[in-house]
Amino acid sequence: MSKAKFELFLSDLNTQGCIHCPNPLADMKLWNTHPRVSLDVLSNKDGAQCPYCGTVYKLKTQFKIKKLVLNS
C-alpha cells in the first residue's frame, strides 16, 4: 500500500466535499491503477484514505471548515 499524502484546496473537491482516487492530482495514471472510489474529505478532520492504495487526501489546514447544523 502507498503511504502517499496529498493536501488539497477546497477547489479540488467536488460539490459533495469528496475527491476520487485514483486522481490525476496525485500523479496517478488512470489506466494503471485500482477502481475509482469517492472519498469524503470534509467529514473527517484527518482526511480520507483510499481503501485500495492507502493514499491519504486531506485539506490544507488553513482551509478546514466546520459543518453547520441548520434547524429546520
N, C-alpha and C positions, 0 to 999 in steps of 0.2 A: 504494500500500500504506500501511496505517496504521503509525504509529510509536508507538501507544499501548502503555503498560506498566502492568501491574497486579500488585500484591503481594498474595499470598494467605496465609491461615492454613491450617494442616493440615486444619481442619474444612471448608474449602472444597473439598477434594479428595475424589474417590470412593475406594472401598476399594482400588483398584489404584494410587493415588497420581496419578491423572490428573484433568484438567478438560476440559470440552468447550468448543469455540469454534464458533459464536458463543455468548456467555454473558451471561445477564442481569446478572451481577456487573459486567460491563464496560459496562452500559447499552446492550446491543445488542438490537435488535428481531429476533426470530427470523424474522419474515415478510419482512424486507427485507435479508437477508444471504446468505452463502455456505452450502454444505452443511456439516453438522455433522461435526466431526472431534474425535477424542480426542487430547489432548496429555499426554505423560508428564512431569510437572513434577519428580517426585522423582529421576529418573535423571540429570538434567542440572543441575549447580550454577548454570548461568547462566539456568535457566528453560527454558521451551518456547515456540517461536514458531510461530504459525499459518501454514501454507503458503499460505493463501488471502488473509488480510488483513494479516498481518505483526504482529499483536498479540502482545506478549510477556507471558507469565504466569510469575511466579516467587514462591518462598516468601519471606516476611518473614525477614530474616537471623536473628533470634533463634529461628526455628523450623526451621532447616536441621538435618537429621539425617543420620547416617551409616548406610549399609546394612551389615547384619551378614551375614557368611557363616557358616552353620552347617555343621559337619561331620556327615555322616550316619553 
